[in-house]
Amino acid sequence: MKPARLAFTDVLRVGAAGLRARPLRVFLSALGIAIGIAAMLSVVGISTSSRAELDRTLDRLGTNLLTVGPGQTLFGEESHLPDEAIEMIDRIGPVESVSATGNIAAQVYRTDQIPATQSGGIGVRAARVDLPVTVGATVASGAWLNEATAEYPAVVLGATAADRLGVALAGPSVQVWLGGRWFTVVGVLHPVPLAEELDTAALVGWAVAESELDFDGYPTTVYTRTAESAVEAVQGVLAATANPENPNEVKVSRPSDALAAKQAADEALNGLLLGLGAVALLVGGVGVANTMVISVLERRAEIGLRRSLGATRGQIRVQFLAESLLLSALGGMAGVLLGVVVTTAYAATQSWPTVVPAWALAGGLGATLLIGVLAGGYPAVRASALPPTEALATP
């Protein structure tokens, strides 16, 4: 006589009944799985959301901004770009716009009573009036320099510089002590992601810098915005164009590469966090295995009774394997839900788009099922191997 076959619904019902008998132990074991899955999914989700924000930022700012600056001579001395470097770069066909700033040996303070030794980390730069167009800078308060204000003691503060000087808003009554005289703050900038050096700078007009602040007129940084399709080509000729006589004394960089490098560093940290999540998942799997082994020991009489009533070894194995899979699945679903919630909450606090890859969701659930099989396999085999008479004789 063939033993009765267990339908799929019967397997689920029998497995669930075994879990309901030990709710606290089941909860703690599932919690271990949930923490591991949530940790791994959160790391992947936050990393992916951060990358999506970076892509969105680069799409908005563009990856076609190049900067040109002076390097060093063969003797290790500081070099400088020629006066005509800006005009020569502007003649390159694919170049869409070009502007520049120049460093000035001056200090800026909120009042004239602060000792000269306290710089506050704020640099003073001469700036061309077309700078915001090239670097993508926007004004938070007031206005940018124009042809008129660039010739007078007017200054625009970067976001960090304004914060350090205690300047919240620009206006005709707001002044700072710059280079030994008062300058009126006509504008305050928003942060400039692709030109972060401007955030800590006080920017004055090129003309007033030469006439009042002993500026030598040499550009320190030339910002070049070029066509997207020609970035690599333009990057290759910028040094020779800016300084034809000494192209080896010119440094050319791409600010967007710094953002990509920062993202790469974040990904290295994410690898460490994923490792910690894997350890938590392993601990959860051990918890499931422990629960199932103890369950087998506690239910020897039940196993013996079922065997004596005709249950096969295979049916016993399926019963305990189903319990292990259900236990892992409960923890996995809770972990996935928790991971999505954590990712969404963190992305919201950073104003990022929330992105949780489908492969991460599927991988999280798949990992829990694999843990269920591995953790429940040995206890299931052990349960099915118990002889009915020995199991029934266990007190």
C-alpha positions as CSV (number, residue, x, y, z in Angstrom):
1,M,0.0,0.0,0.0
2,K,1.4,3.3,-1.1
3,P,1.7,6.0,1.6
4,A,-0.5,9.1,1.2
5,R,1.1,12.0,-0.6
6,L,1.3,15.3,1.1
7,A,-0.2,18.1,-0.9
8,F,1.7,21.4,-1.0
9,T,-0.9,23.1,1.1
10,D,-0.6,20.3,3.6
11,V,3.2,20.8,3.8
12,L,2.7,24.5,4.5
13,R,0.1,23.8,7.1
14,V,2.2,21.2,8.9
15,G,5.3,23.5,8.8
16,A,3.4,26.5,10.0
17,A,1.9,24.5,12.9
18,G,5.4,23.6,14.1
19,L,6.4,27.3,14.1
20,R,3.3,28.4,15.9
21,A,4.2,26.1,18.8
22,R,7.3,28.1,19.6
23,P,6.5,31.8,18.8
24,L,9.3,33.5,20.8
25,R,12.0,31.2,19.5
26,V,10.7,31.6,16.0
27,F,10.7,35.4,16.4
28,L,14.3,35.6,17.6
29,S,15.5,33.3,14.9
30,A,13.7,35.2,12.1
31,L,15.0,38.5,13.6
32,G,18.6,37.4,13.0
33,I,17.7,36.7,9.3
34,A,15.8,40.0,9.0
35,I,18.7,42.0,10.4
36,G,21.2,40.5,8.0
37,I,19.0,40.9,4.9
38,A,18.0,44.5,6.0
39,A,21.7,45.4,6.4
40,M,22.7,44.1,3.0
41,L,19.7,45.6,1.2
42,S,20.1,49.0,2.9
43,V,23.8,49.2,1.9
44,V,22.9,48.3,-1.7
45,G,19.9,50.6,-1.8
46,I,21.7,53.6,-0.2
47,S,24.7,53.1,-2.5
48,T,22.5,52.9,-5.6
49,S,20.5,55.9,-4.5
50,S,23.7,57.8,-4.0
51,R,24.9,56.8,-7.4
52,A,21.6,57.9,-8.9
53,E,22.0,61.3,-7.2
54,L,25.5,61.6,-8.6
55,D,24.4,60.8,-12.1
56,R,21.6,63.4,-11.7
57,T,24.0,66.0,-10.4
58,L,26.4,65.4,-13.3
59,D,23.6,65.5,-15.8
60,R,22.6,68.8,-14.4
61,L,26.1,70.3,-14.1
62,G,27.7,68.5,-17.0
63,T,30.9,66.5,-17.2
64,N,32.3,68.9,-19.8
65,L,34.0,71.3,-17.5
66,L,37.8,71.3,-17.6
67,T,40.2,73.4,-15.5
68,V,43.6,74.7,-16.4
69,G,46.2,75.8,-13.9
70,P,49.9,76.5,-13.6
71,G,52.2,73.7,-12.5
72,Q,55.9,73.8,-11.7
73,T,59.0,74.6,-13.7
74,L,61.7,72.1,-14.3
75,F,63.5,73.5,-11.3
76,G,60.5,73.0,-9.0
77,E,59.5,76.7,-8.9
78,E,55.9,77.9,-9.2
79,S,55.0,78.6,-12.8
80,H,52.2,80.9,-14.1
81,L,49.9,81.0,-17.1
82,P,50.5,83.6,-19.8
83,D,48.3,86.7,-19.8
84,E,46.8,85.6,-23.1
85,A,46.0,82.0,-22.0
86,I,42.3,82.7,-21.7
87,E,42.0,84.2,-25.2
88,M,44.0,81.3,-26.7
89,I,41.9,78.7,-25.1
90,D,38.7,80.5,-26.2
91,R,39.9,80.0,-29.9
92,I,39.6,76.2,-29.6
93,G,36.7,75.2,-31.8
94,P,34.6,72.9,-29.4
95,V,35.1,75.3,-26.5
96,E,31.7,76.8,-25.6
97,S,32.8,79.2,-22.8
98,V,35.9,80.1,-20.8
99,S,36.5,82.1,-17.7
100,A,39.1,82.4,-15.0
101,T,40.0,83.4,-11.5
102,G,43.4,84.6,-10.1
103,N,44.7,84.3,-6.5
104,I,45.4,87.5,-4.6
105,A,47.7,87.8,-1.6
106,A,45.1,89.5,0.6
107,Q,43.0,88.7,3.6
108,V,39.3,89.3,4.3
109,Y,37.7,89.9,7.7
110,R,34.3,90.8,9.0
111,T,35.7,93.9,10.7
112,D,39.0,95.8,10.7
113,Q,39.6,94.8,14.4
114,I,40.6,91.2,13.7
115,P,44.3,90.3,13.9
116,A,46.0,89.7,10.6
117,T,47.2,86.3,11.7
118,Q,43.6,85.0,11.7
119,S,42.7,84.3,8.1
120,G,39.7,82.1,8.7
121,G,40.7,79.9,5.7
122,I,39.1,82.4,3.2
123,G,41.0,83.1,0.0
124,V,40.7,86.2,-2.1
125,R,40.4,85.8,-5.9
126,A,40.0,88.0,-8.9
127,A,37.1,86.8,-11.0
128,R,35.9,87.5,-14.5
129,V,32.3,88.6,-14.9
130,D,31.5,85.6,-17.1
131,L,32.6,83.1,-14.4
132,P,29.1,81.9,-13.3
133,V,28.1,80.9,-16.8
134,T,31.1,78.7,-17.2
135,V,31.2,77.0,-13.8
136,G,27.5,76.8,-13.2
137,A,27.5,79.0,-10.2
138,T,24.2,80.6,-9.0
139,V,23.6,83.5,-6.6
140,A,21.8,82.9,-3.3
141,S,21.6,86.5,-2.4
142,G,22.3,89.8,-4.2
143,A,23.9,89.7,-7.6
144,W,27.0,88.7,-9.4
145,L,29.7,91.1,-10.5
146,N,29.1,93.1,-13.7
147,E,31.2,95.4,-15.8
148,A,30.5,98.3,-13.5
149,T,30.9,96.7,-10.1
150,A,34.0,94.8,-11.2
151,E,35.8,98.1,-11.2
152,Y,34.8,99.1,-7.7
153,P,35.4,97.7,-4.2
154,A,32.6,95.1,-4.5
155,V,32.9,91.5,-3.5
156,V,30.9,88.3,-3.9
157,L,31.3,85.6,-1.2
158,G,31.3,81.9,-1.7
159,A,28.8,79.9,0.4
160,T,31.3,78.7,3.0
161,A,33.1,82.1,3.1
162,A,29.9,83.9,3.8
163,D,29.1,81.5,6.6
164,R,32.5,81.9,8.2
165,L,32.2,85.7,8.0
166,G,28.7,85.7,9.4
167,V,27.2,87.2,6.3
168,A,23.7,85.8,5.6
169,L,22.5,88.3,3.0
170,A,24.2,90.7,0.6
171,G,23.3,94.4,0.5
172,P,24.7,97.9,0.2
173,S,25.1,98.2,4.0
174,V,27.0,94.9,4.3
175,Q,30.8,95.3,4.2
176,V,33.9,93.3,4.9
177,W,37.5,94.4,5.5
178,L,39.4,93.1,2.5
179,G,43.0,93.9,1.6
180,G,43.1,96.8,4.0
181,R,40.0,98.5,2.9
182,W,36.2,98.1,3.0
183,F,34.5,96.1,0.2
184,T,30.7,96.0,-0.2
185,V,29.2,92.5,-0.3
186,V,27.0,92.6,-3.5
187,G,26.3,88.8,-3.6
188,V,26.5,85.5,-1.9
189,L,26.8,82.3,-3.9
190,H,25.2,78.9,-3.6
191,P,27.7,76.0,-3.2
192,V,29.4,75.2,-6.5
193,P,29.9,71.4,-6.8
194,L,32.3,71.4,-9.7
195,A,34.4,74.3,-8.4
196,E,34.5,73.8,-4.6
197,E,37.4,76.2,-4.3
198,L,34.9,79.0,-5.0
199,D,32.9,78.2,-1.9
200,T,35.7,79.4,0.4
201,A,36.6,82.4,-1.7
202,A,35.9,86.1,-1.7
203,L,35.6,87.1,-5.3
204,V,36.4,90.6,-6.6
205,G,36.5,92.1,-10.0
206,W,39.6,91.7,-12.2
207,A,40.0,95.5,-12.7
208,V,39.8,96.5,-9.0
209,A,42.1,93.6,-8.0
210,E,44.8,95.0,-10.3
211,S,44.3,98.6,-9.2
212,E,43.7,98.2,-5.5
213,L,45.0,94.8,-4.4
214,D,48.3,94.4,-6.2
215,F,47.0,91.6,-8.4
216,D,49.6,90.6,-11.0
217,G,46.9,89.8,-13.6
218,Y,48.0,86.2,-14.2
219,P,45.0,83.7,-14.1
220,T,45.5,81.0,-11.6
221,T,42.6,78.8,-12.7
222,V,41.0,78.8,-16.2
223,Y,37.6,77.1,-16.4
224,T,36.7,75.7,-19.8
225,R,33.3,74.5,-20.8
226,T,33.4,72.4,-24.0
227,A,31.1,70.3,-26.1
228,E,30.3,66.9,-24.5
229,S,31.5,65.0,-27.6
230,A,34.9,66.7,-27.6
231,V,36.0,66.7,-24.0
232,E,38.8,64.2,-24.4
233,A,40.1,66.0,-27.5
234,V,40.1,69.4,-25.9
235,Q,41.7,68.0,-22.8
236,G,44.5,66.8,-24.9
237,V,45.4,70.2,-26.4
238,L,44.6,72.5,-23.5
239,A,48.1,72.5,-22.0
240,A,49.8,73.3,-25.3
241,T,47.2,75.9,-26.1
242,A,47.4,77.7,-22.7
243,N,51.2,77.8,-22.7
244,P,52.7,76.9,-26.1
245,E,56.2,77.5,-24.9
246,N,56.0,75.3,-21.8
247,P,53.1,73.0,-22.0
248,N,54.7,70.7,-19.3
249,E,54.2,73.6,-16.8
250,V,50.4,73.4,-17.2
251,K,48.0,71.2,-15.1
252,V,44.7,70.1,-16.7
253,S,42.0,68.4,-14.7
254,R,38.3,67.5,-14.9
255,P,36.4,68.4,-11.7
256,S,33.7,65.7,-12.4
257,D,36.4,63.1,-12.0
258,A,36.7,64.1,-8.4
259,L,33.1,63.4,-7.8
260,A,33.5,60.0,-9.5
261,A,36.5,59.3,-7.3
262,K,34.5,60.2,-4.2
263,Q,31.8,57.7,-5.3
264,A,34.5,55.0,-5.8
265,A,35.6,55.6,-2.2
266,D,32.0,55.3,-1.0
267,E,31.7,52.0,-2.8
268,A,34.8,50.7,-1.1
269,L,33.2,51.5,2.3
270,N,30.0,49.8,1.0
271,G,31.9,46.6,0.4
272,L,32.9,46.6,4.1
273,L,29.3,47.2,5.1
274,L,28.1,44.4,2.9
275,G,30.6,42.1,4.6
276,L,29.1,43.0,8.0
277,G,25.7,42.3,6.6
278,A,26.8,38.9,5.4
279,V,28.1,38.1,8.9
280,A,24.8,39.1,10.4
281,L,23.1,36.9,7.8
282,L,25.4,34.0,8.8
283,V,24.5,34.5,12.5
284,G,20.8,34.4,11.5
285,G,21.3,31.2,9.6
286,V,23.0,29.6,12.7
287,G,20.0,30.7,14.7
288,V,17.6,29.0,12.3
289,A,19.7,25.8,12.4
290,N,19.8,25.9,16.2
291,T,16.0,26.3,16.3
292,M,15.4,23.4,14.0
293,V,17.8,21.1,15.8
294,I,16.2,21.8,19.1
295,S,12.8,21.3,17.5
296,V,13.8,17.8,16.4
297,L,15.0,16.9,19.8
298,E,11.8,18.2,21.5
299,R,9.5,16.5,19.0
300,R,10.9,13.0,18.9
301,A,7.6,11.6,20.2
302,E,5.7,13.4,17.5
303,I,8.1,12.1,14.9
304,G,7.8,8.5,16.2
305,L,4.0,8.7,16.2
306,R,3.8,10.0,12.7
307,R,6.2,7.3,11.5
308,S,4.1,4.6,13.2
309,L,1.0,5.9,11.5
310,G,2.6,5.5,8.1
311,A,4.5,8.7,7.4
312,T,7.6,8.1,5.3
313,R,11.1,9.3,5.9
314,G,10.6,11.7,2.9
315,Q,7.5,13.2,4.4
316,I,9.3,13.8,7.7
317,R,12.2,15.5,5.9
318,V,9.8,17.6,3.9
319,Q,7.9,18.7,7.1
320,F,11.0,19.9,8.9
321,L,12.5,21.4,5.7
322,A,9.2,23.3,5.2
323,E,9.5,24.7,8.7
324,S,13.0,25.9,8.1
325,L,12.1,27.5,4.8
326,L,9.0,29.2,6.3
327,L,11.1,30.5,9.2
328,S,13.8,31.9,6.9
329,A,11.1,33.3,4.5
330,L,9.5,35.2,7.4
331,G,12.9,36.7,8.4
332,G,13.7,37.4,4.7
333,M,10.4,39.3,3.9
334,A,10.8,41.3,7.1
335,G,14.4,42.1,6.2
336,V,13.5,43.2,2.7
337,L,10.7,45.4,4.0
338,L,13.0,46.9,6.7
339,G,15.8,47.4,4.1
340,V,13.4,49.3,1.8
341,V,12.2,51.5,4.6
342,V,15.7,52.3,5.8
343,T,16.8,53.2,2.2
344,T,13.7,55.3,1.6
345,A,14.1,57.2,4.9
346,Y,17.8,57.9,4.4
347,A,17.4,58.9,0.8
348,A,14.6,61.3,1.8
349,T,16.8,63.0,4.4
350,Q,19.5,63.5,1.7
351,S,17.0,64.6,-0.9
352,W,18.1,61.7,-3.1
353,P,16.0,59.6,-5.4
354,T,15.1,56.2,-3.8
355,V,16.5,53.4,-5.8
356,V,16.4,49.7,-4.7
357,P,17.6,47.4,-7.5
358,A,15.2,44.5,-8.4
359,W,18.2,42.1,-8.3
360,A,18.8,43.1,-4.7
361,L,15.2,42.4,-3.7
362,A,15.3,39.0,-5.5
363,G,18.8,38.3,-4.1
364,G,17.6,39.0,-0.6
365,L,14.7,36.6,-0.8
366,G,16.8,34.0,-2.6
367,A,19.5,34.2,0.1
368,T,16.9,33.5,2.8
369,L,15.6,30.5,1.0
370,L,19.1,29.2,0.6
371,I,19.7,29.7,4.3
372,G,16.5,27.8,5.0
373,V,17.6,24.8,3.0
374,L,21.1,24.8,4.5
375,A,20.0,25.4,8.0
376,G,17.1,22.9,7.9
377,G,18.7,20.2,5.8
378,Y,20.6,18.4,8.6
379,P,17.8,18.6,11.2
380,A,15.3,17.3,8.6
381,V,17.6,14.4,7.7
382,R,18.1,13.7,11.4
383,A,14.4,13.7,12.1
384,S,13.6,11.3,9.2
385,A,16.3,8.9,10.4
386,L,14.7,8.3,13.8
387,P,13.3,4.8,14.2
388,P,9.6,4.9,15.2
389,T,10.1,2.7,18.3
390,E,13.1,4.7,19.5
391,A,11.3,8.0,19.0
392,L,8.1,6.8,20.8
393,A,10.2,5.4,23.7
394,T,11.8,8.9,24.3
395,P,10.3,10.5,27.4
